Amino acid sequence: MLSRLGFALIAAALPASALANDTMAQLGVGGLTFLTNDKIEMASEDLSISAEQVKVVYEFKNNSDADQRVLVAFPLPDITGSGDFMVSVPTEDPENIFGFETTFNGKPVVATLHQYVFSVGIDQTEYLKSLGIPLTPYGNDTIEKLNALPDEDKQELMHRGLVIPMEYDAGQGWQTDMTPVWTLKSTYSWEANFKAGALAEVIHTYKPSVGGTVGVSFLAEPYEDYDPATSYKKDYCTDDAFINAVKKTLKDKNDPYSAPFTESWISYIWSTGNNWSGPIGRFHLTVDKGSPENLISFCGTDVKKTGPTTFEMTATDFFPPYDRELEILILNRQQPE
């Protein structure tokens, strides 16, 4: 189990595209998921996380005297459309929004994408396909094709809980968009053959979903049964040194939102992939905060600063926590105008 250790480290801004106008939620993504197999152990895992890329290098060993053919999956987070809430989608490719790439023993993996659409718990995948509507509940292409449908189809979509009409004035008079509110579930899968008694290397990379907000929010007083300081301490292990480092930068000591930072949030889901035999023999984590002027906080054990922007943790016989994910908070220092 990870103990909680926060880090206050002085660090310049991540790309502005990582943030929305006000607040953008991140989509938590993890590593590969293997159908449970007690013959294969994870000898090592080297996990590197930054706002630009997540890279995981696995080394597996088949401890049996027979080849093991294993179903491997990379589940994507559910994406639910909304008329008034935004999530960070890393790329515009509807079939590979995270820029997912994997190699197995040095050779590229060809994975199958499985996608399903649900609304109020009912599978509506084939219905949307019959209308020629993309399954992704975001993007101009989806909305344009929804808007172009006959009124009868629009009414049926609303009846099924798949869309809601959103009225707005963008300077050319009032108009109505059919806004998707369905949930898209996606998973990549393929089969891998682990040779008897041999080691296999799997390298997995993708672009993370980076959420955030335009100001520092955790110095504010509690409101409506929500205490920002307590929530951030639980998720990111923000300790006194980190909090004090932020407070020293306040432009107005009476304004908790006046610190010259924006927030970025990255979630790594590691609780779903523990389907191999025993613990991870050697686990190594590297987190990069992006710029020496940024601040960073996350929960870890014996984390060491190894460079101007990097922090590393190493553990042996490591079990990923089953009750928490790896949540990373980066404060991006804004330069004065």
C-alpha positions as a printed Julia matrix, in Angstrom:
337×3 Matrix{Float64}:
   0.0     0.0     0.0
   1.27    3.45   -0.8
   1.89    5.81    2.05
   0.99    9.42    1.38
   3.76   11.84    0.63
   3.28   15.25   -0.96
   5.86   17.24   -2.84
   6.14   21.01   -3.15
   8.52   21.64   -5.97
   9.01   24.9    -7.75
   8.29   24.49  -11.4
   6.2    27.04  -16.26
   3.04   26.22  -17.81
   1.86   23.1   -19.55
   0.28   23.7   -22.95
  -2.84   25.82  -22.68
  -4.7    23.25  -24.75
  -4.65   20.97  -21.73
  -7.15   23.28  -20.03
 -10.64   24.41  -20.86
 -12.16   27.86  -20.47
 -12.8    27.19  -16.8
 -12.72   23.54  -15.77
 -12.14   20.39  -17.8
 -12.39   16.9   -16.34
  -9.75   14.3   -17.06
 -10.48   10.76  -18.22
  -8.64    8.26  -16.07
  -6.76    5.68  -18.15
  -4.55    2.85  -16.96
  -2.43    0.08  -18.37
  -3.18   -3.23  -20.0
  -5.65   -5.73  -18.55
  -4.93   -9.45  -18.85
  -7.39  -12.28  -18.5
  -6.42  -13.82  -15.16
  -3.52  -16.25  -15.61
  -1.64  -17.77  -12.67
   1.18  -19.03  -14.9
   2.44  -15.58  -15.87
   4.19  -13.19  -13.51
   5.04   -9.55  -14.07
   8.79   -9.42  -13.57
   8.93   -5.65  -13.89
   6.93   -2.56  -14.78
   8.46    0.78  -15.71
   5.77    3.48  -15.75
   6.47    7.02  -17.0
   3.81    9.75  -16.83
   3.78   13.3   -18.14
   1.11   15.57  -19.59
   2.31   14.6   -23.08
   2.66   10.82  -22.81
   2.13    7.77  -20.66
   4.6     4.97  -21.37
   4.58    1.57  -19.68
   7.27   -1.05  -20.25
   6.24   -4.46  -18.91
   8.37   -7.58  -18.61
   6.38  -10.78  -18.15
   7.62  -14.29  -17.48
   5.75  -17.47  -18.28
   6.67  -19.77  -15.4
   5.03  -22.85  -16.92
   6.45  -25.45  -19.31
   3.76  -24.69  -21.9
   3.01  -21.68  -24.07
   0.24  -19.48  -22.69
  -2.16  -17.74  -25.07
  -3.7   -14.82  -23.22
  -6.44  -12.34  -24.06
  -5.15   -8.8   -23.46
  -7.36   -5.72  -23.29
  -6.9    -1.98  -23.01
 -10.16   -0.58  -21.64
 -10.79    3.09  -22.33
 -12.71    5.2   -19.84
 -16.42    5.66  -20.47
 -17.19    8.91  -22.27
 -20.59   10.48  -21.65
 -21.82   13.43  -23.66
 -23.11   16.52  -21.9
 -24.49   19.88  -22.82
 -22.65   21.81  -20.14
 -19.64   19.79  -19.0
 -16.36   19.2   -20.78
 -13.83   16.4   -20.68
 -10.32   16.43  -22.07
 -10.1    14.26  -25.2
  -6.43   13.91  -26.22
  -6.87   13.5   -30.0
  -9.59   13.95  -32.61
  -9.32   10.39  -33.95
 -12.68    8.76  -33.04
 -11.17    5.27  -33.22
  -8.0     6.03  -31.28
  -8.6     9.08  -29.12
  -5.62    8.33  -26.87
  -3.12    7.64  -29.66
  -2.79    4.1   -28.3
   0.26    2.08  -29.47
   1.59   -1.25  -28.2
   4.45   -3.56  -29.14
   4.91   -7.18  -28.08
   8.53   -8.35  -28.17
   9.34   -5.45  -30.46
   6.53   -6.0   -32.97
   3.51   -3.68  -33.28
   0.26   -5.11  -31.95
  -2.82   -5.01  -34.18
  -5.75   -4.62  -31.8
  -9.49   -4.88  -32.35
 -11.62   -1.96  -31.19
 -14.92   -2.81  -29.49
 -17.34    0.11  -29.05
 -20.84    0.19  -27.59
 -23.29    3.01  -26.94
 -25.58    3.0   -23.91
 -28.34    5.29  -22.74
 -30.31    4.67  -19.53
 -28.61    1.27  -19.4
 -29.84    0.15  -22.85
 -27.51   -0.74  -25.73
 -28.26    1.67  -28.59
 -25.2     0.9   -30.73
 -26.96   -0.6   -33.73
 -29.65    2.07  -33.7
 -27.08    4.88  -33.96
 -25.23    3.0   -36.68
 -28.48    2.62  -38.64
 -28.8     6.41  -38.67
 -25.2     6.89  -39.81
 -24.29    8.71  -36.59
 -20.72    8.43  -35.21
 -20.58    6.62  -31.88
 -18.43    9.31  -30.26
 -20.62   11.63  -28.11
 -18.55   14.71  -28.91
 -17.14   16.6   -31.87
 -18.56   18.68  -34.71
 -19.02   15.69  -37.03
 -21.38   13.96  -34.6
 -23.42   17.1   -33.9
 -23.64   18.09  -37.58
 -24.96   14.66  -38.54
 -27.46   14.7   -35.67
 -28.68   18.15  -36.69
 -29.14   17.0   -40.3
 -31.54   14.2   -39.37
 -35.27   14.46  -40.09
 -37.41   15.71  -37.2
 -38.91   12.25  -36.77
 -35.48   10.75  -36.06
 -34.6    13.6   -33.71
 -37.75   12.94  -31.71
 -36.91    9.24  -31.5
 -33.37   10.03  -30.34
 -34.77   12.23  -27.57
 -37.31    9.54  -26.67
 -34.47    7.04  -26.23
 -32.51    9.47  -24.05
 -29.65    9.76  -26.55
 -29.74   13.51  -27.19
 -31.04   16.74  -25.72
 -31.79   19.94  -27.65
 -29.48   22.81  -26.73
 -30.43   26.34  -27.76
 -27.84   29.09  -28.06
 -27.04   32.31  -29.88
 -23.55   32.44  -31.39
 -24.13   35.86  -32.95
 -26.25   34.69  -35.86
 -29.55   34.32  -34.07
 -30.88   31.48  -31.96
 -30.17   27.95  -33.14
 -30.66   24.47  -31.73
 -28.14   21.63  -31.64
 -28.96   18.02  -30.98
 -26.41   17.37  -28.22
 -25.38   13.75  -27.54
 -25.72   12.58  -23.94
 -25.12    8.87  -24.47
 -22.24    6.89  -22.96
 -19.58    5.34  -25.18
 -17.79    2.25  -23.87
 -14.62    1.25  -25.74
 -12.01   -1.49  -25.36
  -9.1    -2.64  -27.52
  -8.28   -6.35  -27.41
  -5.82   -8.82  -28.89
  -4.3   -12.2   -28.08
  -0.69  -12.64  -27.02
   1.36  -15.84  -26.95
   3.76  -16.11  -24.0
   6.42  -18.73  -24.72
   7.07  -21.41  -22.1
   9.7   -20.36  -19.55
  10.5   -17.17  -21.45
  10.4   -13.44  -20.79
   8.23  -11.19  -22.95
   8.42   -7.41  -23.25
   5.3    -5.33  -23.78
   5.63   -1.57  -24.42
   2.48    0.5   -24.24
   2.17    4.23  -24.96
  -0.69    6.69  -25.21
  -1.51   10.36  -24.79
  -3.21   11.04  -21.45
  -6.38   13.0   -20.87
  -5.32   16.08  -18.9
  -8.04   17.84  -16.98
  -7.68   21.08  -15.13
  -8.94   24.47  -14.14
  -7.78   28.03  -14.77
  -6.93   28.84  -11.16
  -5.87   27.22   -7.91
  -9.02   25.96   -6.2
  -7.87   24.11   -3.08
  -7.1    27.17   -0.92
 -10.77   28.19   -0.83
 -12.92   27.8     2.27
 -15.3    24.8     2.47
 -18.66   25.29    0.79
 -21.84   23.21    0.31
 -20.4    20.26    2.28
 -17.26   20.27    0.12
 -13.84   21.03    1.6
 -11.31   21.57   -1.22
  -8.28   21.25    1.07
  -9.43   17.9     2.48
 -10.34   16.56   -0.96
  -6.99   17.5    -2.48
  -5.07   16.07    0.46
  -6.91   12.76    0.02
  -6.42   12.6    -3.75
  -3.0    14.21   -4.19
  -1.38   14.12   -0.73
  -0.92   17.89   -0.68
   1.16   18.45    2.46
   1.94   21.63    4.43
   5.09   22.36    2.42
   3.13   22.25   -0.82
   0.29   24.41    0.53
   2.7    26.97    1.96
   4.64   27.16   -1.31
   1.41   28.05   -3.11
   0.3    30.55   -0.46
   3.59   32.44   -0.8
   2.71   33.2    -4.42
  -0.72   34.74   -3.73
  -1.02   38.17   -5.32
  -3.67   39.06   -2.74
  -3.41   37.28    0.61
  -7.18   37.65    1.05
  -7.96   36.08   -2.33
  -7.34   32.29   -2.33
  -7.71   32.2    -6.13
  -4.94   34.74   -6.83
  -2.0    32.32   -7.02
  -0.3    32.51  -10.48
  -1.02   28.92  -11.46
  -3.43   26.82  -13.45
  -4.14   23.25  -12.38
  -3.63   20.09  -14.44
  -4.91   16.69  -13.34
  -3.78   13.29  -14.59
  -5.32   10.0   -13.44
  -3.68    6.61  -13.94
  -5.96    3.64  -13.31
  -3.86    0.8   -11.96
  -6.37   -1.13   -9.87
  -7.86   -3.02  -12.85
  -4.74   -4.68  -14.24
  -3.66   -6.92  -11.37
  -4.46  -10.21  -13.12
  -1.08  -11.9   -13.16
   0.6   -14.31  -10.75
   1.91  -12.6    -7.6
   3.23   -9.05   -7.14
   5.21   -6.97   -9.63
   8.81   -8.04   -9.1
  10.22   -4.56   -9.69
   8.09   -1.46  -10.09
   9.52    1.87  -11.23
   7.55    5.11  -11.58
   8.72    8.36  -13.18
   6.53   11.47  -13.11
   7.49   14.58  -15.09
   5.95   17.91  -14.07
   6.75   19.57  -17.39
   8.73   22.64  -16.3
  11.09   23.46  -13.43
   8.79   26.32  -12.36
   5.75   24.09  -11.88
   4.6    22.57   -8.61
   3.54   18.94   -8.32
   1.89   16.73   -5.73
   0.97   13.04   -5.75
   0.95   10.09   -3.36
   3.95    7.8    -3.32
   6.5     5.99   -1.18
  10.16    7.06   -1.03
   9.79    9.34   -4.04
  13.02   11.06   -5.03
  13.67   14.09   -7.21
  15.96   12.89  -10.01
  16.04   15.89  -12.32
  14.74   19.45  -12.77
  11.26   18.12  -13.6
  11.3    14.39  -12.76
  10.44   12.41   -9.64
  10.91    8.67   -9.3
   9.79    5.83   -7.09
  11.02    2.23   -7.04
   9.48   -0.73   -5.22
   9.95   -4.49   -5.15
   7.22   -7.12   -4.85
   4.72   -4.35   -5.49
   0.94   -4.72   -5.55
  -0.95   -1.78   -7.11
  -3.4    -0.36   -4.56
  -6.83   -1.89   -5.0
  -8.66    1.03   -3.37
  -7.1     4.08   -5.01
  -5.68    5.2    -8.33
  -2.62    7.3    -9.03
  -3.79   10.92   -9.07
  -1.3    13.61  -10.1
  -1.73   17.35   -9.55
   0.47   19.76  -11.52
   0.34   23.5   -10.91
   1.45   25.32  -14.05
   3.23   28.58  -13.29
   1.79   31.43  -15.35
   4.15   34.14  -16.52
   3.12   37.76  -15.86
   1.6    39.52  -18.85
